[in-house]
Every structure is written in structure tokens, then in C-alpha cells.
Amino acid sequence: MIHPYIGLWVTADGHIRHELLPDGRYVEARGTREAAYTGRYEVTGDHIDYRDDTGFTADGDFVDGVLHHAGMVLRRA
């Protein structure tokens, strides 16, 4: 079964884009930088933990179909 949060999430201005891949990896694009950050993610319930390939960690929460992450609001594209 494919997790319901897999897919592309974007900020309202389209500047930040998180693609959550089915294999537990993500790609974050920022502006014209298509792979600004890459790494792994894990979803537990409605909470997401990120660990980028440099070791940096971050997290977020899905609330009513919206991803809240590091002060940003991302919606499914």
C-alpha cells in the first residue's frame, strides 16, 4: 500500500517543493535549485521526520491535509 502522504507538496508561492518518494527518500527543491536538499523521511501517524544526506534533521506535521514544516505551509500539488 502506498502511503497517502507520498507525492509533491509545495508552498503557496511554489518556491519550496518537497517530493516524498515511495522508497522513504525525499527531494526538496528551492526556487530553481531542483535538488537543494535530499535525504530520508519517516512518517509516524501525522508526524514526519526528515534527515538530509548531510545529517541535518527537521520535522513537521500533517494537519487537515496540509504539511506544516519549519514555519512553512505546504499543500499537495
All heavy atoms as a GROMACS GRO file, in nm:
protein
  613
    1MET      N    1   0.083  -0.119   0.000
    1MET     CA    2   0.000   0.000   0.000
    1MET      C    3   0.088   0.126   0.000
    1MET      O    4   0.183   0.135   0.076
    1MET     CB    5  -0.089  -0.001   0.124
    1MET     CG    6  -0.177   0.121   0.134
    1MET     SD    7  -0.282   0.106   0.280
    1MET     CE    8  -0.277   0.272   0.334
    2ILE      N    9   0.054   0.220  -0.083
    2ILE     CA   10   0.128   0.346  -0.091
    2ILE      C   11   0.075   0.440   0.017
    2ILE      O   12  -0.046   0.454   0.035
    2ILE     CB   13   0.115   0.410  -0.230
    2ILE    CG1   14   0.182   0.320  -0.334
    2ILE    CG2   15   0.174   0.549  -0.231
    2ILE    CD1   16   0.173   0.372  -0.474
    3HIS      N   17   0.166   0.502   0.091
    3HIS     CA   18   0.129   0.593   0.198
    3HIS      C   19   0.058   0.715   0.139
    3HIS      O   20   0.099   0.767   0.036
    3HIS     CB   21   0.254   0.635   0.276
    3HIS     CG   22   0.220   0.696   0.407
    3HIS    ND1   23   0.175   0.825   0.419
    3HIS    CD2   24   0.220   0.644   0.531
    3HIS    CE1   25   0.151   0.851   0.546
    3HIS    NE2   26   0.177   0.742   0.616
    4PRO      N   27  -0.048   0.764   0.204
    4PRO     CA   28  -0.124   0.876   0.149
    4PRO      C   29  -0.048   1.008   0.140
    4PRO      O   30  -0.090   1.098   0.069
    4PRO     CB   31  -0.244   0.888   0.242
    4PRO     CG   32  -0.204   0.820   0.368
    4PRO     CD   33  -0.106   0.712   0.328
    5TYR      N   34   0.064   1.021   0.211
    5TYR     CA   35   0.138   1.147   0.207
    5TYR      C   36   0.245   1.150   0.098
    5TYR      O   37   0.308   1.253   0.076
    5TYR     CB   38   0.202   1.176   0.343
    5TYR     CG   39   0.100   1.200   0.452
    5TYR    CD1   40   0.119   1.147   0.578
    5TYR    CD2   41  -0.015   1.276   0.429
    5TYR    CE1   42   0.026   1.170   0.680
    5TYR    CE2   43  -0.109   1.298   0.529
    5TYR     CZ   44  -0.087   1.245   0.654
    5TYR     OH   45  -0.179   1.268   0.754
    6ILE      N   46   0.267   1.039   0.030
    6ILE     CA   47   0.365   1.036  -0.079
    6ILE      C   48   0.319   1.128  -0.190
    6ILE      O   49   0.201   1.135  -0.222
    6ILE     CB   50   0.383   0.892  -0.130
    6ILE    CG1   51   0.459   0.811  -0.025
    6ILE    CG2   52   0.456   0.888  -0.264
    6ILE    CD1   53   0.468   0.664  -0.055
    7GLY      N   54   0.414   1.201  -0.247
    7GLY     CA   55   0.382   1.291  -0.357
    7GLY      C   56   0.449   1.425  -0.337
    7GLY      O   57   0.540   1.441  -0.255
    8LEU      N   58   0.404   1.523  -0.412
    8LEU     CA   59   0.464   1.655  -0.414
    8LEU      C   60   0.384   1.751  -0.327
    8LEU      O   61   0.260   1.760  -0.339
    8LEU     CB   62   0.470   1.707  -0.558
    8LEU     CG   63   0.541   1.840  -0.579
    8LEU    CD1   64   0.688   1.831  -0.538
    8LEU    CD2   65   0.529   1.882  -0.725
    9TRP      N   66   0.456   1.825  -0.242
    9TRP     CA   67   0.399   1.926  -0.153
    9TRP      C   68   0.468   2.058  -0.182
    9TRP      O   69   0.591   2.062  -0.195
    9TRP     CB   70   0.421   1.884  -0.007
    9TRP     CG   71   0.353   1.757   0.028
    9TRP    CD1   72   0.397   1.630   0.003
    9TRP    CD2   73   0.226   1.743   0.089
    9TRP    NE1   74   0.305   1.538   0.045
    9TRP    CE2   75   0.198   1.605   0.100
    9TRP    CE3   76   0.132   1.834   0.137
    9TRP    CZ2   77   0.081   1.557   0.156
    9TRP    CZ3   78   0.015   1.786   0.194
    9TRP    CH2   79  -0.009   1.649   0.203
   10VAL      N   80   0.392   2.167  -0.193
   10VAL     CA   81   0.451   2.296  -0.232
   10VAL      C   82   0.396   2.409  -0.146
   10VAL      O   83   0.283   2.404  -0.098
   10VAL     CB   84   0.424   2.328  -0.381
   10VAL    CG1   85   0.484   2.224  -0.472
   10VAL    CG2   86   0.276   2.342  -0.409
   11THR      N   87   0.479   2.513  -0.130
   11THR     CA   88   0.434   2.635  -0.064
   11THR      C   89   0.344   2.711  -0.161
   11THR      O   90   0.346   2.687  -0.282
   11THR     CB   91   0.552   2.723  -0.022
   11THR    OG1   92   0.635   2.750  -0.135
   11THR    CG2   93   0.636   2.657   0.088
   12ALA      N   94   0.266   2.804  -0.110
   12ALA     CA   95   0.171   2.879  -0.192
   12ALA      C   96   0.239   2.951  -0.308
   12ALA      O   97   0.184   2.960  -0.417
   12ALA     CB   98   0.093   2.978  -0.106
   13ASP      N   99   0.362   2.999  -0.286
   13ASP     CA  100   0.433   3.070  -0.393
   13ASP      C  101   0.512   2.976  -0.484
   13ASP      O  102   0.575   3.019  -0.580
   13ASP     CB  103   0.525   3.177  -0.335
   13ASP     CG  104   0.635   3.121  -0.246
   13ASP    OD1  105   0.650   2.996  -0.233
   13ASP    OD2  106   0.710   3.202  -0.187
   14GLY      N  107   0.510   2.845  -0.453
   14GLY     CA  108   0.580   2.746  -0.535
   14GLY      C  109   0.730   2.744  -0.517
   14GLY      O  110   0.800   2.666  -0.582
   15HIS      N  111   0.783   2.825  -0.427
   15HIS     CA  112   0.929   2.835  -0.410
   15HIS      C  113   0.988   2.708  -0.345
   15HIS      O  114   1.094   2.663  -0.384
   15HIS     CB  115   0.964   2.958  -0.326
   15HIS     CG  116   1.111   2.980  -0.313
   15HIS    ND1  117   1.189   3.028  -0.416
   15HIS    CD2  118   1.196   2.959  -0.210
   15HIS    CE1  119   1.314   3.035  -0.377
   15HIS    NE2  120   1.322   2.994  -0.251
   16ILE      N  121   0.919   2.652  -0.246
   16ILE     CA  122   0.966   2.532  -0.178
   16ILE      C  123   0.879   2.415  -0.223
   16ILE      O  124   0.756   2.423  -0.219
   16ILE     CB  125   0.957   2.545  -0.025
   16ILE    CG1  126   1.027   2.671   0.024
   16ILE    CG2  127   1.010   2.419   0.044
   16ILE    CD1  128   1.176   2.672   0.005
   17ARG      N  129   0.945   2.307  -0.264
   17ARG     CA  130   0.873   2.188  -0.310
   17ARG      C  131   0.936   2.065  -0.246
   17ARG      O  132   1.055   2.045  -0.260
   17ARG     CB  133   0.879   2.180  -0.463
   17ARG     CG  134   0.813   2.301  -0.527
   17ARG     CD  135   0.834   2.311  -0.676
   17ARG     NE  136   0.971   2.308  -0.724
   17ARG     CZ  137   1.056   2.411  -0.722
   17ARG    NH1  138   1.022   2.526  -0.668
   17ARG    NH2  139   1.178   2.399  -0.771
   18HIS      N  140   0.856   1.988  -0.176
   18HIS     CA  141   0.901   1.862  -0.116
   18HIS      C  142   0.839   1.748  -0.193
   18HIS      O  143   0.716   1.738  -0.200
   18HIS     CB  144   0.853   1.849   0.029
   18HIS     CG  145   0.927   1.933   0.125
   18HIS    ND1  146   0.918   1.912   0.260
   18HIS    CD2  147   1.010   2.038   0.109
   18HIS    CE1  148   0.993   2.002   0.322
   18HIS    NE2  149   1.048   2.079   0.233
   19GLU      N  150   0.920   1.662  -0.249
   19GLU     CA  151   0.868   1.541  -0.312
   19GLU      C  152   0.900   1.424  -0.222
   19GLU      O  153   1.017   1.391  -0.201
   19GLU     CB  154   0.927   1.520  -0.451
   19GLU     CG  155   0.862   1.404  -0.521
   19GLU     CD  156   0.900   1.390  -0.667
   19GLU    OE1  157   0.989   1.463  -0.713
   19GLU    OE2  158   0.840   1.304  -0.733
   20LEU      N  159   0.795   1.364  -0.166
   20LEU     CA  160   0.810   1.247  -0.080
   20LEU      C  161   0.797   1.124  -0.168
   20LEU      O  162   0.692   1.098  -0.226
   20LEU     CB  163   0.704   1.247   0.030
   20LEU     CG  164   0.701   1.371   0.119
   20LEU    CD1  165   0.590   1.358   0.223
   20LEU    CD2  166   0.836   1.396   0.184
   21LEU      N  167   0.906   1.049  -0.181
   21LEU     CA  168   0.911   0.934  -0.271
   21LEU      C  169   0.869   0.807  -0.198
   21LEU      O  170   0.885   0.795  -0.076
   21LEU     CB  171   1.052   0.920  -0.326
   21LEU     CG  172   1.104   1.046  -0.399
   21LEU    CD1  173   1.252   1.033  -0.429
   21LEU    CD2  174   1.024   1.071  -0.525
   22PRO      N  175   0.816   0.708  -0.271
   22PRO     CA  176   0.768   0.585  -0.208
   22PRO      C  177   0.876   0.504  -0.136
   22PRO      O  178   0.845   0.424  -0.049
   22PRO     CB  179   0.711   0.503  -0.324
   22PRO     CG  180   0.698   0.596  -0.438
   22PRO     CD  181   0.790   0.711  -0.414
   23ASP      N  182   1.004   0.526  -0.170
   23ASP     CA  183   1.111   0.448  -0.109
   23ASP      C  184   1.164   0.509   0.021
   23ASP      O  185   1.267   0.467   0.074
   23ASP     CB  186   1.226   0.428  -0.208
   23ASP     CG  187   1.293   0.558  -0.249
   23ASP    OD1  188   1.249   0.668  -0.206
   23ASP    OD2  189   1.391   0.551  -0.326
   24GLY      N  190   1.094   0.611   0.075
   24GLY     CA  191   1.137   0.672   0.201
   24GLY      C  192   1.239   0.783   0.183
   24GLY      O  193   1.296   0.832   0.280
   25ARG      N  194   1.261   0.825   0.060
   25ARG     CA  195   1.352   0.936   0.034
   25ARG      C  196   1.271   1.058  -0.006
   25ARG      O  197   1.156   1.047  -0.046
   25ARG     CB  198   1.452   0.900  -0.076
   25ARG     CG  199   1.540   0.785  -0.029
   25ARG     CD  200   1.679   0.779  -0.080
   25ARG     NE  201   1.751   0.898  -0.112
   25ARG     CZ  202   1.841   0.957  -0.031
   25ARG    NH1  203   1.865   0.909   0.090
   25ARG    NH2  204   1.908   1.064  -0.071
   26TYR      N  205   1.334   1.175   0.007
   26TYR     CA  206   1.269   1.298  -0.036
   26TYR      C  207   1.368   1.384  -0.113
   26TYR      O  208   1.490   1.369  -0.100
   26TYR     CB  209   1.212   1.377   0.083
   26TYR     CG  210   1.319   1.446   0.165
   26TYR    CD1  211   1.358   1.576   0.136
   26TYR    CD2  212   1.381   1.382   0.270
   26TYR    CE1  213   1.457   1.639   0.210
   26TYR    CE2  214   1.478   1.443   0.345
   26TYR     CZ  215   1.516   1.572   0.315
   26TYR     OH  216   1.615   1.633   0.387
   27VAL      N  217   1.313   1.474  -0.193
   27VAL     CA  218   1.390   1.575  -0.264
   27VAL      C  219   1.322   1.708  -0.235
   27VAL      O  220   1.201   1.721  -0.257
   27VAL     CB  221   1.394   1.549  -0.416
   27VAL    CG1  222   1.470   1.660  -0.487
   27VAL    CG2  223   1.454   1.414  -0.447
   28GLU      N  224   1.399   1.804  -0.184
   28GLU     CA  225   1.344   1.937  -0.161
   28GLU      C  226   1.403   2.032  -0.263
   28GLU      O  227   1.525   2.045  -0.273
   28GLU     CB  228   1.376   1.987  -0.021
   28GLU     CG  229   1.322   2.127   0.005
   28GLU     CD  230   1.348   2.177   0.144
   28GLU    OE1  231   1.336   2.099   0.240
   28GLU    OE2  232   1.381   2.297   0.157
   29ALA      N  233   1.316   2.096  -0.339
   29ALA     CA  234   1.358   2.198  -0.435
   29ALA      C  235   1.330   2.335  -0.375
   29ALA      O  236   1.233   2.354  -0.303
   29ALA     CB  237   1.280   2.181  -0.565
   30ARG      N  238   1.421   2.428  -0.404
   30ARG     CA  239   1.405   2.567  -0.359
   30ARG      C  240   1.430   2.658  -0.478
   30ARG      O  241   1.542   2.663  -0.528
   30ARG     CB  242   1.504   2.599  -0.247
   30ARG     CG  243   1.469   2.530  -0.117
   30ARG     CD  244   1.564   2.567  -0.006
   30ARG     NE  245   1.516   2.510   0.118
   30ARG     CZ  246   1.472   2.582   0.221
   30ARG    NH1  247   1.472   2.713   0.215
   30ARG    NH2  248   1.428   2.522   0.329
   31GLY      N  249   1.326   2.725  -0.522
   31GLY     CA  250   1.340   2.812  -0.639
   31GLY      C  251   1.384   2.731  -0.759
   31GLY      O  252   1.321   2.632  -0.794
   32THR      N  253   1.496   2.770  -0.819
   32THR     CA  254   1.546   2.699  -0.938
   32THR      C  255   1.638   2.584  -0.902
   32THR      O  256   1.680   2.510  -0.991
   32THR     CB  257   1.621   2.796  -1.031
   32THR    OG1  258   1.730   2.854  -0.960
   32THR    CG2  259   1.528   2.905  -1.083
   33ARG      N  260   1.669   2.566  -0.774
   33ARG     CA  261   1.753   2.454  -0.730
   33ARG      C  262   1.665   2.331  -0.710
   33ARG      O  263   1.600   2.315  -0.608
   33ARG     CB  264   1.827   2.489  -0.600
   33ARG     CG  265   1.930   2.598  -0.619
   33ARG     CD  266   1.995   2.641  -0.489
   33ARG     NE  267   2.051   2.529  -0.417
   33ARG     CZ  268   2.068   2.528  -0.285
   33ARG    NH1  269   2.032   2.632  -0.212
   33ARG    NH2  270   2.119   2.423  -0.225
   34GLU      N  271   1.663   2.243  -0.809
   34GLU     CA  272   1.571   2.129  -0.808
   34GLU      C  273   1.602   2.025  -0.701
   34GLU      O  274   1.513   1.955  -0.658
   34GLU     CB  275   1.567   2.064  -0.946
   34GLU     CG  276   1.491   2.148  -1.047
   34GLU     CD  277   1.346   2.176  -1.006
   34GLU    OE1  278   1.279   2.086  -0.955
   34GLU    OE2  279   1.301   2.290  -1.027
   35ALA      N  280   1.724   2.011  -0.660
   35ALA     CA  281   1.759   1.915  -0.555
   35ALA      C  282   1.844   1.986  -0.450
   35ALA      O  283   1.957   1.947  -0.422
   35ALA     CB  284   1.831   1.795  -0.613
   36ALA      N  285   1.788   2.091  -0.391
   36ALA     CA  286   1.861   2.168  -0.291
   36ALA      C  287   1.896   2.081  -0.171
   36ALA      O  288   2.005   2.092  -0.115
   36ALA     CB  289   1.778   2.289  -0.247
   37TYR      N  290   1.803   1.993  -0.133
   37TYR     CA  291   1.824   1.901  -0.022
   37TYR      C  292   1.767   1.765  -0.060
   37TYR      O  293   1.660   1.757  -0.121
   37TYR     CB  294   1.757   1.950   0.107
   37TYR     CG  295   1.807   2.084   0.152
   37TYR    CD1  296   1.738   2.200   0.120
   37TYR    CD2  297   1.926   2.094   0.223
   37TYR    CE1  298   1.786   2.324   0.159
   37TYR    CE2  299   1.974   2.218   0.263
   37TYR     CZ  300   1.904   2.332   0.230
   37TYR     OH  301   1.952   2.454   0.268
   38THR      N  302   1.836   1.661  -0.021
   38THR     CA  303   1.787   1.524  -0.041
   38THR      C  304   1.814   1.445   0.086
   38THR      O  305   1.905   1.477   0.163
   38THR     CB  306   1.856   1.454  -0.160
   38THR    OG1  307   1.997   1.450  -0.134
   38THR    CG2  308   1.830   1.527  -0.291
   39GLY      N  309   1.735   1.343   0.108
   39GLY     CA  310   1.757   1.261   0.226
   39GLY      C  311   1.645   1.161   0.245
   39GLY      O  312   1.574   1.126   0.151
   40ARG      N  313   1.630   1.118   0.371
   40ARG     CA  314   1.530   1.017   0.405
   40ARG      C  315   1.422   1.083   0.492
   40ARG      O  316   1.449   1.183   0.559
   40ARG     CB  317   1.594   0.903   0.482
   40ARG     CG  318   1.702   0.832   0.400
   40ARG     CD  319   1.732   0.693   0.448
   40ARG     NE  320   1.622   0.600   0.438
   40ARG     CZ  321   1.576   0.544   0.325
   40ARG    NH1  322   1.630   0.575   0.211
   40ARG    NH2  323   1.476   0.458   0.326
   41TYR      N  324   1.305   1.025   0.489
   41TYR     CA  325   1.199   1.071   0.578
   41TYR      C  326   1.128   0.949   0.635
   41TYR      O  327   1.134   0.840   0.580
   41TYR     CB  328   1.098   1.160   0.504
   41TYR     CG  329   1.010   1.086   0.407
   41TYR    CD1  330   0.888   1.033   0.448
   41TYR    CD2  331   1.047   1.066   0.275
   41TYR    CE1  332   0.807   0.962   0.360
   41TYR    CE2  333   0.968   0.997   0.186
   41TYR     CZ  334   0.847   0.946   0.229
   41TYR     OH  335   0.768   0.876   0.142
   42GLU      N  336   1.063   0.971   0.749
   42GLU     CA  337   0.982   0.867   0.812
   42GLU      C  338   0.856   0.932   0.865
   42GLU      O  339   0.862   1.034   0.934
   42GLU     CB  340   1.059   0.802   0.925
   42GLU     CG  341   0.986   0.686   0.989
   42GLU     CD  342   1.070   0.617   1.095
   42GLU    OE1  343   1.193   0.608   1.080
   42GLU    OE2  344   1.009   0.570   1.194
   43VAL      N  345   0.742   0.873   0.832
   43VAL     CA  346   0.613   0.923   0.878
   43VAL      C  347   0.561   0.831   0.987
   43VAL      O  348   0.558   0.709   0.969
   43VAL     CB  349   0.512   0.932   0.763
   43VAL    CG1  350   0.375   0.971   0.815
   43VAL    CG2  351   0.559   1.029   0.656
   44THR      N  352   0.523   0.890   1.100
   44THR     CA  353   0.459   0.817   1.210
   44THR      C  354   0.328   0.888   1.239
   44THR      O  355   0.329   1.002   1.287
   44THR     CB  356   0.549   0.817   1.336
   44THR    OG1  357   0.678   0.765   1.302
   44THR    CG2  358   0.487   0.732   1.446
   45GLY      N  359   0.218   0.823   1.204
   45GLY     CA  360   0.089   0.891   1.217
   45GLY      C  361   0.084   1.010   1.124
   45GLY      O  362   0.098   0.995   1.003
   46ASP      N  363   0.068   1.129   1.181
   46ASP     CA  364   0.065   1.253   1.103
   46ASP      C  365   0.192   1.336   1.124
   46ASP      O  366   0.194   1.455   1.092
   46ASP     CB  367  -0.058   1.336   1.141
   46ASP     CG  368  -0.186   1.271   1.095
   46ASP    OD1  369  -0.186   1.207   0.988
   46ASP    OD2  370  -0.288   1.284   1.166
   47HIS      N  371   0.297   1.275   1.176
   47HIS     CA  372   0.424   1.343   1.202
   47HIS      C  373   0.529   1.292   1.103
   47HIS      O  374   0.533   1.172   1.072
   47HIS     CB  375   0.470   1.316   1.345
   47HIS     CG  376   0.596   1.387   1.381
   47HIS    ND1  377   0.597   1.519   1.417
   47HIS    CD2  378   0.724   1.344   1.383
   47HIS    CE1  379   0.723   1.555   1.441
   47HIS    NE2  380   0.801   1.451   1.422
   48ILE      N  381   0.612   1.383   1.052
   48ILE     CA  382   0.718   1.345   0.960
   48ILE      C  383   0.852   1.391   1.016
   48ILE      O  384   0.865   1.502   1.067
   48ILE     CB  385   0.694   1.402   0.818
   48ILE    CG1  386   0.798   1.351   0.720
   48ILE    CG2  387   0.686   1.555   0.819
   48ILE    CD1  388   0.767   1.378   0.574
   49ASP      N  389   0.951   1.301   1.010
   49ASP     CA  390   1.088   1.333   1.048
   49ASP      C  391   1.174   1.324   0.924
   49ASP      O  392   1.165   1.228   0.848
   49ASP     CB  393   1.140   1.233   1.153
   49ASP     CG  394   1.075   1.254   1.287
   49ASP    OD1  395   1.094   1.363   1.345
   49ASP    OD2  396   1.004   1.162   1.334
   50TYR      N  397   1.256   1.427   0.903
   50TYR     CA  398   1.348   1.434   0.790
   50TYR      C  399   1.491   1.420   0.839
   50TYR      O  400   1.526   1.472   0.945
   50TYR     CB  401   1.340   1.571   0.721
   50TYR     CG  402   1.210   1.606   0.656
   50TYR    CD1  403   1.111   1.674   0.725
   50TYR    CD2  404   1.188   1.575   0.522
   50TYR    CE1  405   0.993   1.711   0.664
   50TYR    CE2  406   1.070   1.612   0.459
   50TYR     CZ  407   0.973   1.680   0.531
   50TYR     OH  408   0.857   1.717   0.469
   51ARG      N  409   1.574   1.355   0.760
   51ARG     CA  410   1.719   1.352   0.785
   51ARG      C  411   1.785   1.365   0.649
   51ARG      O  412   1.778   1.273   0.567
   51ARG     CB  413   1.763   1.223   0.853
   51ARG     CG  414   1.913   1.221   0.882
   51ARG     CD  415   1.953   1.092   0.955
   51ARG     NE  416   2.083   1.106   1.014
   51ARG     CZ  417   2.110   1.159   1.133
   51ARG    NH1  418   2.014   1.204   1.208
   51ARG    NH2  419   2.232   1.166   1.177
   52ASP      N  420   1.845   1.483   0.625
   52ASP     CA  421   1.904   1.500   0.493
   52ASP      C  422   2.037   1.428   0.484
   52ASP      O  423   2.090   1.379   0.584
   52ASP     CB  424   1.908   1.647   0.451
   52ASP     CG  425   2.025   1.727   0.508
   52ASP    OD1  426   2.118   1.669   0.565
   52ASP    OD2  427   2.022   1.850   0.492
   53ASP      N  428   2.089   1.420   0.364
   53ASP     CA  429   2.210   1.340   0.341
   53ASP      C  430   2.335   1.396   0.409
   53ASP      O  431   2.435   1.328   0.419
   53ASP     CB  432   2.234   1.324   0.190
   53ASP     CG  433   2.127   1.236   0.124
   53ASP    OD1  434   2.066   1.152   0.195
   53ASP    OD2  435   2.105   1.251   0.003
   54THR      N  436   2.328   1.520   0.460
   54THR     CA  437   2.441   1.576   0.534
   54THR      C  438   2.428   1.551   0.684
   54THR      O  439   2.516   1.585   0.761
   54THR     CB  440   2.453   1.728   0.511
   54THR    OG1  441   2.341   1.793   0.571
   54THR    CG2  442   2.462   1.762   0.364
   55GLY      N  443   2.311   1.495   0.728
   55GLY     CA  444   2.289   1.466   0.870
   55GLY      C  445   2.198   1.564   0.939
   55GLY      O  446   2.161   1.544   1.054
   56PHE      N  447   2.160   1.673   0.871
   56PHE     CA  448   2.068   1.771   0.929
   56PHE      C  449   1.932   1.707   0.949
   56PHE      O  450   1.885   1.630   0.865
   56PHE     CB  451   2.056   1.892   0.836
   56PHE     CG  452   1.961   1.997   0.885
   56PHE    CD1  453   2.000   2.087   0.983
   56PHE    CD2  454   1.833   2.006   0.834
   56PHE    CE1  455   1.913   2.183   1.030
   56PHE    CE2  456   1.744   2.102   0.880
   56PHE     CZ  457   1.786   2.191   0.978
   57THR      N  458   1.866   1.737   1.060
   57THR     CA  459   1.734   1.681   1.086
   57THR      C  460   1.630   1.793   1.100
   57THR      O  461   1.663   1.905   1.140
   57THR     CB  462   1.732   1.595   1.213
   57THR    OG1  463   1.769   1.675   1.325
   57THR    CG2  464   1.826   1.476   1.200
   58ALA      N  465   1.507   1.760   1.066
   58ALA     CA  466   1.394   1.851   1.079
   58ALA      C  467   1.269   1.765   1.090
   58ALA      O  468   1.274   1.643   1.071
   58ALA     CB  469   1.386   1.943   0.957
   59ASP      N  470   1.159   1.830   1.122
   59ASP     CA  471   1.035   1.754   1.131
   59ASP      C  472   0.918   1.843   1.094
   59ASP      O  473   0.933   1.961   1.066
   59ASP     CB  474   1.016   1.693   1.269
   59ASP     CG  475   0.998   1.796   1.379
   59ASP    OD1  476   1.017   1.916   1.354
   59ASP    OD2  477   0.962   1.756   1.489
   60GLY      N  478   0.801   1.782   1.091
   60GLY     CA  479   0.679   1.855   1.058
   60GLY      C  480   0.558   1.772   1.091
   60GLY      O  481   0.570   1.657   1.137
   61ASP      N  482   0.443   1.830   1.068
   61ASP     CA  483   0.317   1.762   1.096
   61ASP      C  484   0.217   1.788   0.984
   61ASP      O  485   0.210   1.898   0.930
   61ASP     CB  486   0.257   1.812   1.229
   61ASP     CG  487   0.344   1.770   1.345
   61ASP    OD1  488   0.348   1.650   1.377
   61ASP    OD2  489   0.411   1.857   1.405
   62PHE      N  490   0.140   1.685   0.954
   62PHE     CA  491   0.030   1.696   0.859
   62PHE      C  492  -0.096   1.725   0.939
   62PHE      O  493  -0.130   1.649   1.030
   62PHE     CB  494   0.013   1.566   0.781
   62PHE     CG  495   0.131   1.531   0.695
   62PHE    CD1  496   0.233   1.451   0.743
   62PHE    CD2  497   0.138   1.578   0.565
   62PHE    CE1  498   0.342   1.418   0.664
   62PHE    CE2  499   0.247   1.546   0.483
   62PHE     CZ  500   0.349   1.466   0.533
   63VAL      N  501  -0.162   1.837   0.909
   63VAL     CA  502  -0.283   1.877   0.979
   63VAL      C  503  -0.388   1.911   0.874
   63VAL      O  504  -0.370   2.005   0.795
   63VAL     CB  505  -0.257   1.999   1.070
   63VAL    CG1  506  -0.385   2.042   1.141
   63VAL    CG2  507  -0.147   1.971   1.170
   64ASP      N  508  -0.496   1.835   0.873
   64ASP     CA  509  -0.606   1.859   0.779
   64ASP      C  510  -0.558   1.869   0.634
   64ASP      O  511  -0.597   1.960   0.560
   64ASP     CB  512  -0.684   1.986   0.818
   64ASP     CG  513  -0.752   1.973   0.953
   64ASP    OD1  514  -0.795   1.860   0.987
   64ASP    OD2  515  -0.762   2.074   1.025
   65GLY      N  516  -0.469   1.778   0.595
   65GLY     CA  517  -0.422   1.774   0.458
   65GLY      C  518  -0.318   1.877   0.421
   65GLY      O  519  -0.291   1.900   0.303
   66VAL      N  520  -0.260   1.943   0.521
   66VAL     CA  521  -0.159   2.046   0.500
   66VAL      C  522  -0.034   2.006   0.577
   66VAL      O  523  -0.043   1.963   0.692
   66VAL     CB  524  -0.210   2.184   0.548
   66VAL    CG1  525  -0.103   2.290   0.534
   66VAL    CG2  526  -0.336   2.224   0.472
   67LEU      N  527   0.083   2.021   0.514
   67LEU     CA  528   0.210   1.990   0.580
   67LEU      C  529   0.267   2.118   0.640
   67LEU      O  530   0.290   2.217   0.570
   67LEU     CB  531   0.310   1.931   0.478
   67LEU     CG  532   0.454   1.911   0.526
   67LEU    CD1  533   0.461   1.826   0.651
   67LEU    CD2  534   0.538   1.851   0.413
   68HIS      N  535   0.288   2.116   0.771
   68HIS     CA  536   0.350   2.227   0.844
   68HIS      C  537   0.492   2.184   0.877
   68HIS      O  538   0.513   2.087   0.951
   68HIS     CB  539   0.272   2.257   0.972
   68HIS     CG  540   0.132   2.302   0.945
   68HIS    ND1  541   0.097   2.434   0.935
   68HIS    CD2  542   0.018   2.230   0.922
   68HIS    CE1  543  -0.032   2.443   0.909
   68HIS    NE2  544  -0.082   2.320   0.901
   69HIS      N  545   0.589   2.256   0.821
   69HIS     CA  546   0.729   2.216   0.833
   69HIS      C  547   0.817   2.341   0.844
   69HIS      O  548   0.815   2.426   0.755
   69HIS     CB  549   0.770   2.133   0.711
   69HIS     CG  550   0.917   2.119   0.693
   69HIS    ND1  551   0.995   2.043   0.778
   69HIS    CD2  552   1.002   2.169   0.601
   69HIS    CE1  553   1.122   2.049   0.738
   69HIS    NE2  554   1.127   2.125   0.631
   70ALA      N  555   0.889   2.353   0.955
   70ALA     CA  556   0.987   2.461   0.975
   70ALA      C  557   0.929   2.598   0.946
   70ALA      O  558   0.991   2.681   0.880
   70ALA     CB  559   1.110   2.436   0.889
   71GLY      N  560   0.808   2.623   0.994
   71GLY     CA  561   0.745   2.753   0.973
   71GLY      C  562   0.681   2.770   0.836
   71GLY      O  563   0.626   2.875   0.807
   72MET      N  564   0.689   2.669   0.754
   72MET     CA  565   0.630   2.675   0.620
   72MET      C  566   0.500   2.594   0.617
   72MET      O  567   0.482   2.502   0.695
   72MET     CB  568   0.725   2.618   0.515
   72MET     CG  569   0.853   2.695   0.499
   72MET     SD  570   0.961   2.618   0.378
   72MET     CE  571   1.034   2.486   0.475
   73VAL      N  572   0.414   2.631   0.525
   73VAL     CA  573   0.290   2.558   0.500
   73VAL      C  574   0.297   2.507   0.357
   73VAL      O  575   0.313   2.585   0.263
   73VAL     CB  576   0.168   2.649   0.520
   73VAL    CG1  577   0.040   2.579   0.480
   73VAL    CG2  578   0.161   2.699   0.664
   74LEU      N  579   0.288   2.375   0.341
   74LEU     CA  580   0.294   2.314   0.208
   74LEU      C  581   0.165   2.237   0.184
   74LEU      O  582   0.115   2.168   0.272
   74LEU     CB  583   0.413   2.220   0.198
   74LEU     CG  584   0.550   2.286   0.214
   74LEU    CD1  585   0.601   2.269   0.356
   74LEU    CD2  586   0.649   2.228   0.116
   75ARG      N  587   0.116   2.250   0.062
   75ARG     CA  588  -0.006   2.179   0.022
   75ARG      C  589   0.027   2.083  -0.090
   75ARG      O  590   0.122   2.104  -0.166
   75ARG     CB  591  -0.113   2.277  -0.023
   75ARG     CG  592  -0.154   2.372   0.088
   75ARG     CD  593  -0.269   2.462   0.046
   75ARG     NE  594  -0.296   2.563   0.147
   75ARG     CZ  595  -0.360   2.546   0.260
   75ARG    NH1  596  -0.408   2.426   0.290
   75ARG    NH2  597  -0.381   2.644   0.344
   76ARG      N  598  -0.052   1.980  -0.102
   76ARG     CA  599  -0.031   1.882  -0.208
   76ARG      C  600  -0.046   1.950  -0.343
   76ARG      O  601  -0.139   2.027  -0.365
   76ARG     CB  602  -0.132   1.768  -0.195
   76ARG     CG  603  -0.102   1.656  -0.292
   76ARG     CD  604  -0.195   1.540  -0.275
   76ARG     NE  605  -0.176   1.469  -0.151
   76ARG     CZ  606  -0.077   1.382  -0.128
   76ARG    NH1  607   0.013   1.360  -0.219
   76ARG    NH2  608  -0.071   1.318  -0.015
   77ALA      N  609   0.048   1.921  -0.431
   77ALA     CA  610   0.044   1.980  -0.567
   77ALA      C  611  -0.057   1.909  -0.653
   77ALA      O  612  -0.086   1.794  -0.635
   77ALA     CB  613   0.182   1.972  -0.631
   0.00000   0.00000   0.00000
